[in-house]
Amino acid sequence: MSEKKFVGRNVAITLGIICVILATGLVGAVINYTSIINEKGSIIADKDSEIASLNLQIAEKDDIISSLNSQLQTLTNQKNQLQKWLEGNLTLLDTLIEERDKLSAWLDGNRTLLIKTQEWLQGNITYYNSQIDSLNAQIANLQSEVESLNVQIESLNAQITTLEGQIATLQALYQEYVNAYQKLREKINHRWNHANVEAFITPRDQAVRDIVYSITGGWSEPSDWSEFWSDIKAMYNWVVNNIEYRYDGLYPILPSDPSEELDFWDEMWQFPNETLALRKGDCEDQAILLCSMIRCYTNEQYDIEVILILSSTSGHAAVQTPFSEYKLVILDPAGQYYSHDFWGNIAFRDITEEINNWLNYWKPWMGEDVYVHRVFSDYIDMIFASTEEYIAWMYSR
């Protein structure tokens, strides 16, 4: 018997049972009704007043019967719906059974392949396990080597730390040598590159003070200008008579890197105390010394400056003393020239007049293109492109 027919028979049995139950209830109700009627007939004569009540009860029973009939109809409808649902699901169930049979056949077909695959995988697992054992052995050896290397690394790190300390010490020592060389280079090259000319004027140097006071005794009365010019002339004469003119020899030019070639230059400046010690020097050395001496004599209160002139063939240096009302005095010990009057006394003249007098004095030796190039002291450093620029600057001071 098919599953569909089996379910249909069960539904029919269930519905039959429900009908029997309902019929039994109905029969019981009819019997009960008959008993009531018989009872009513026996007491109608005695209790007419209860007829209305019995009729009411009959009506209630009728309502119950109507309700039961309504429930029976509902159950009948539900039975019909259930039957339709069962019929639909039986079709689905048949389809699922067919799919199950197909899946079972597919599984049976793949079971052999899976078994073979499992056997192949088991063989590979055995092979790879042996490989893993071999690799584990190699790892153990490598770990041992790594531990040995770590010990070596620690030793090397200790050596590196020691070497780093030595390198730091050497670097510090090297830097000291570099700084010392640069300091020496600046000191040596300072004499020819003229990068800081103010440093050459040294009115506070003890050797300069000593020679100024030995010549003049100092400026005893700062308001006495006759004493001032007399002492200036005395210092000028001392430089002329005591500092021998000497041309500069070759002077070394230190390179920025000690490994580079050493060069030489035939022009260098001396500091005043060096010129005093040597008692020799060229025009720049004598002018620097005299400027420092006069600045010391005036206690650095007045402008006293070295003046440089240049031409296409040479250069020269002297001392200038600017004075009030645009006056100027030139003191040139190396050229044995100074601003003076007919009797040989120092005399100041207008700036333009005196600077041209001095330039004209040097044109026979230096050429017509000679001009004022630079003015400097311990408080100033000015460079000019022409004498006219110098003159304009002097009048503007």
Secondary structure as the mmCIF struct_conf table of DSSP 4:
data_model
#
loop_
_struct_conf.conf_type_id
_struct_conf.id
_struct_conf.beg_label_comp_id
_struct_conf.beg_label_asym_id
_struct_conf.beg_label_seq_id
_struct_conf.end_label_comp_id
_struct_conf.end_label_asym_id
_struct_conf.end_label_seq_id
HELX_RH_AL_P HELX_RH_AL_P1 GLU A 3 ILE A 43
TURN_TY1_P TURN_TY1_P1 ILE A 44 ASP A 46
HELX_RH_3T_P HELX_RH_3T_P1 ASP A 48 GLU A 50
HELX_RH_AL_P HELX_RH_AL_P2 ILE A 51 ASN A 193
TURN_TY1_P TURN_TY1_P2 ALA A 195 ASN A 196
HELX_RH_3T_P HELX_RH_3T_P2 VAL A 197 PHE A 200
TURN_TY1_P TURN_TY1_P3 PRO A 203 ARG A 204
HELX_RH_AL_P HELX_RH_AL_P3 GLN A 206 THR A 216
BEND BEND1 SER A 220 SER A 220
TURN_TY1_P TURN_TY1_P4 PRO A 222 SER A 223
HELX_RH_AL_P HELX_RH_AL_P4 TRP A 225 ASN A 242
BEND BEND2 ILE A 243 ILE A 243
STRN STRN1 GLU A 244 TYR A 245
STRN STRN2 TYR A 251 ILE A 253
BEND BEND3 SER A 256 ASP A 257
TURN_TY1_P TURN_TY1_P5 PRO A 258 SER A 259
BEND BEND4 GLU A 260 GLU A 260
HELX_LH_PP_P HELX_LH_PP_P1 GLU A 261 LEU A 262
STRN STRN3 ASP A 263 TRP A 265
BEND BEND5 ASP A 266 ASP A 266
HELX_RH_AL_P HELX_RH_AL_P5 PRO A 272 LEU A 278
TURN_TY1_P TURN_TY1_P6 ARG A 279 ARG A 279
STRN STRN4 LYS A 280 GLY A 281
HELX_RH_AL_P HELX_RH_AL_P6 CYS A 283 TYR A 297
TURN_TY1_P TURN_TY1_P7 THR A 298 GLU A 300
BEND BEND6 TYR A 302 TYR A 302
STRN STRN5 GLU A 305 LEU A 310
BEND BEND7 SER A 312 THR A 313
STRN STRN6 GLY A 315 PHE A 323
TURN_TY1_P TURN_TY1_P8 SER A 324 TYR A 326
STRN STRN7 LYS A 327 ASP A 332
TURN_TY1_P TURN_TY1_P9 PRO A 333 GLN A 336
STRN STRN8 TYR A 337 TYR A 338
STRN STRN9 HIS A 340 HIS A 340
TURN_TY1_P TURN_TY1_P10 PHE A 342 TRP A 343
BEND BEND8 GLY A 344 GLY A 344
STRN STRN10 ILE A 346 ILE A 346
STRN STRN11 ARG A 349 ASP A 350
HELX_RH_AL_P HELX_RH_AL_P7 ILE A 351 MET A 366
TURN_TY1_P TURN_TY1_P11 GLU A 368 ASP A 369
STRN STRN12 TYR A 371 PHE A 376
BEND BEND9 ASP A 378 TYR A 379
STRN STRN13 ASP A 381 ILE A 383
BEND BEND10 ALA A 385 SER A 386
HELX_RH_AL_P HELX_RH_AL_P8 THR A 387 SER A 396
#
